[in-house]
Amino acid sequence: MHSVKEAETIILDRIQPVAERETVPRDRSPGRILAEPIRGEFDFPYEDNSAMDGYAVRYGDVESASTDNPVSLTIIEEIPAGKAPSKSIHPGETARIFTGAIVPDGADTIVMQENTRREGDRVLIFSPPDRAGTFVRKRGAFYRSGDLLLSANTPINAPEMAVLATAGCIEVPVFRRPRVAIFSTGDELVNPGEPLQTGRIVDSNRHALTAFVTSIGAIPIPLGIVRDNPDDLRETMQKAIDSADIVLSTGGVSVGDYDYIEKLLEELGGEIHIRSVAIQPGKPLTVATFPNNCLYFGIPGNPVSALVTCWRFVRGAIGKLSGRSDYQIQFRSAIARDPLKSKGEREVYFWGRVEIVNGMYEFHLAPGQYNSANLINLAGTNALAVLPKGRSIAKEGETVEILLV
């Protein structure tokens, strides 16, 4: 049995990021991963512009201004954002200017309007800025044309979209999204909406895993429910292995008479690297690879075990496969607001919610723990708290590690 860290290392070491690239319109790039560095064609800001509503002045004209001895300047034009200045500022002159507007030639400073009083075509300056250049955003101060703008392997989210738009990028080079085949196994499973006969249960795992895969930018390939029949399983497994980068199957990986997954993986030419992990929930995890670089996860059928396995192991695997530079799972510290207990024999994950109080995460345990078949109280989960092997309790108020999900 592997430790959690050993299992994570084994999985990540067997993944090569997707090398295939494609170019997509910028508006279709959110959630994708940059395949190439991006360099912009423009300085940013594009021109010297004002950071305030006020008056564009020559600092030397106003540096002696005070409440008792204001400086009076002639207003020669008004410059709103989007309009180019038509005049230069000479000694004794100023231009009314608005936030984002281009600073006219001759001016080197902006006096905010709160420190002025307008009188017709003149303005009184009562308080100068501390130094020349105040409230002027210089051309290229944020970015110089040709410099690196965004690195390859960067996920494209809202901030990156703003940068790409500002740089004038119309099309964006991205990695191909990983394909993930998903199916559930078991004679007891039915689809949502089908008659629920005695002994049958609704297959929730397939829908949870599809949502999980979609949320992290991969493409789910749904393969439905497969009965506990070796021939049917072999056919579906072969289809999944041939069509996907990663396979997620739930059920059939324990030691029961109808658990065929490991045997079939070997028959199909897979090399099994993991058969179980010292984790709770999620111990019966099978991981195998195939010559076509497909990575197969045989995930426990219990709903909580399935999701914990995905959050702890599959998320990082898909992240690395996608080309993300931040694929490593990150833990944070939190204050436990409920006691957490385990036998200390395995690394135990508790589900619940975190909130930020006074700048610190606080973890609240969801009810109904210690039963990996209880999926009802998973609703609203946004974090897992962890007790490492050897630690059997975390009292209320103690610090624990959490994994945000």
Secondary structure, 3 states (H helix, E strand, C coil): CECHHHHHHHHHHCCCCCCCEEEEEHHHCCCCEECCCEECCCCECCCCEECCCEEEECHHHHCCCCCCCCEEEEEEEEECCCCCCCCCCCCCEEEEECCCCECCCCCCEEEEHHHEEEECCEEEECCCCCCCCCCEECCCCCECCCCEEECCCCECCHHHHHHHHHCCCCEEEEECCCEEEEEEECCCEECCCCCCCCCCEECCHHHHHHHHHHHCCCEEEEEEEECCCHHHHHHHHHHHHHHCCEEEEECCCCCCCCCCHHHHHHHCCCEEEECCECEECCCCCEEEECCCCCEEEEECCCHHHHHHHHHHHHHHHHHHHHCCCCCCCCCEEEEECCCEECCCCCEEEEEEEEEEECCEEEEEECCCCCCCCCCHHHCCCCEEEEECCCCCEECCCCEEEEEEC
